[in-house]
């Protein structure tokens, strides 16, 4: 009820429930539901944190929640098998690769652990920033043991071939990934 009105709190959210700032966050932030599930029928949500654009955290969180409810309507296998989140933060020599919104990250962790309509089976986080690596150590402590065991860090994998090979071990093949990671799916 903190993010939506009382009338929206107990039903699935849709784009119709979003305001202008929320729609802007949904359209301009690189958070996408990939068109193919992994080999175990789990939906894949792909995000590039560097590309998150929002006027306020609440707008981004409402957009994030609407994406999850959209997935509920379109992917019945994901309801049963869960969701995989791939976070891509590999941008060498980019000062924005170290930007970190602690409050938003905390709110997203709370959503993933307590409010998501899906069971988040795994998070695959690709990054190359030493500063982000330092921050993640503290964030992982706050995650709790159960979620920490599902959080896979992929630090310093520079080539797309290395990234594809790392995910192939988890049942996510090249044809399921976006082109920015060496896959075949073109994102808008």
Beta strands, then each sheet from edge to edge (+ up, - down):
strand 1: 31-33
strand 2: 43-47
strand 3: 83-89
strand 4: 120-127
strand 5: 151-155
sheet 1: 1+ 2- 3- 4- 5-
end
